[in-house]
């Protein structure tokens, strides 16, 4: 599926996703940045509250940032639509995203690893192809691009 990148003054790869709002029984547009460096999708805390996503108080996610190690709340995003594909029950981290980012979501590798992702910045197109890798390349919680021990094998396949 082809998606059109949004025009932005920054170099961030931005798209619009649709997210299901159960209390309103409708989808709303969610400005999103694709981040291949994020291991998990991050949802803005304000939007998580609007979507009535209850943070899992028992499970916090410790992650490293430029500012140091922080702990984020986690939850489940019930349903998002990327282009013509619906994804249900996506694990997310919940955080206060900086307003200057002008996004409500950072789409991380826990979603992107399910696709072959092609970014054509000249024509402002993103192509996502649902093409799972052979099972021997999967490790729990990681994508092939993050594996040192399987990457050479993947290129040869």
C-alpha positions in Angstrom: 0.0 0.0 0.0 1.2 3.5 -0.8 0.9 6.3 1.6 1.6 10.0 1.0 4.1 11.7 3.3 2.8 14.9 4.8 4.6 18.1 4.0 6.5 19.3 7.0 9.3 21.8 7.7 11.3 19.1 9.5 12.8 16.0 8.0 10.6 13.6 10.0 8.6 11.0 8.0 5.0 11.9 8.8 1.7 10.3 7.8 -1.9 10.3 9.1 -3.3 7.2 10.7 -6.9 6.5 11.6 -7.5 5.5 15.2 -10.7 4.0 16.6 -12.4 6.0 19.4 -14.7 3.5 21.2 -16.6 6.0 23.2 -17.5 8.0 20.1 -17.8 4.9 17.9 -15.8 6.5 15.1 -12.3 6.9 13.7 -10.3 10.1 14.0 -7.2 11.2 12.2 -4.0 10.8 14.2 -0.9 12.7 13.0 2.0 10.2 13.2 5.7 10.1 12.7 7.4 6.8 11.5 10.4 6.1 13.7 12.5 3.1 12.8 14.6 3.8 15.9 11.7 3.4 18.3 11.3 -0.2 19.4 7.6 0.4 20.4 4.8 2.6 19.2 4.3 5.6 21.5 1.0 7.3 22.0 0.6 10.8 23.4 -0.8 10.7 27.0 -3.6 13.2 26.2 -4.8 11.1 23.3 -4.5 7.9 25.3 -6.8 9.5 27.9 -9.3 10.6 25.1 -9.3 7.0 23.7 -9.9 5.7 27.3 -6.7 3.6 27.1 -6.0 2.5 30.7 -2.3 2.3 31.4 -1.1 -1.1 32.8 0.0 -0.1 36.3 1.8 -3.4 36.8 4.0 -3.1 33.7 6.2 -0.2 33.0 8.6 0.0 30.1 12.1 1.2 30.8 13.7 2.8 27.8 16.8 4.8 27.0 16.5 8.3 25.6 18.9 11.1 24.9 18.0 12.4 28.3 18.7 9.1 30.1 16.7 6.1 31.1 13.0 6.7 31.8 10.0 4.5 32.6 6.9 4.8 30.5 3.3 3.5 31.1 2.1 0.9 28.7 -1.2 0.0 27.2 -3.0 -1.4 24.2 -4.2 0.6 21.2 -7.5 -1.1 20.2 -7.5 -0.4 16.5 -5.6 1.7 14.0 -5.8 1.9 10.2 -2.7 2.4 8.1 -3.8 3.0 4.4 -6.1 0.0 3.7 -4.9 -2.2 6.6 -6.4 -2.5 10.0 -4.2 -3.4 13.0 -5.8 -4.4 16.3 -4.6 -4.6 19.9 -1.2 -2.9 19.3 1.0 -2.7 22.4 2.0 0.9 23.1 4.0 3.1 25.4 2.2 6.2 26.7 4.1 9.5 27.0 3.7 13.2 26.9 5.0 13.9 23.3 6.5 17.4 22.8 3.9 19.7 21.3 6.5 21.0 18.8 6.5 17.5 17.2 2.9 18.2 16.1 2.2 14.5 16.2 0.0 12.3 18.5 1.8 9.0 17.8 5.3 7.7 17.0 4.9 4.5 15.0 7.6 2.2 16.1 9.2 -1.1 15.0 6.6 -3.3 16.9 4.3 -2.3 14.0 6.7 -1.5 11.2 8.6 -4.8 11.5 5.6 -6.5 10.0 6.1 -4.7 6.7 8.7 -4.1 4.0 9.0 -0.3 4.4 10.2 1.8 1.4 10.6 5.5 1.8 10.8 7.6 -1.4 11.5 11.0 0.1 11.9 12.6 -3.4 8.3 11.8 -4.4 7.0 11.8 -0.7 5.7 8.3 -0.9 5.9 5.5 1.7 5.2 2.0 0.6 4.3 -0.7 3.2 4.2 -4.3 1.9 2.9 -7.0 4.2 5.6 -9.5 3.7 6.6 -11.5 6.7 10.1 -12.7 7.0 10.9 -16.4 7.4 10.4 -17.5 11.0 14.1 -18.3 11.5 14.7 -14.5 11.4 12.3 -13.6 14.2 13.2 -13.1 17.8 10.8 -12.0 20.4 10.5 -8.2 20.5 13.0 -7.5 17.8 13.0 -6.9 14.1 15.5 -8.3 11.6 17.1 -4.9 11.2 18.0 -5.0 14.9 19.6 -8.4 14.9 23.4 -8.7 14.4 23.4 -12.4 14.4 20.8 -12.9 11.7 21.3 -9.9 9.4 24.0 -11.4 7.2 21.8 -14.5 6.7 18.8 -12.3 5.8 20.8 -10.5 3.0 21.9 -13.7 1.5 18.4 -15.2 1.4 
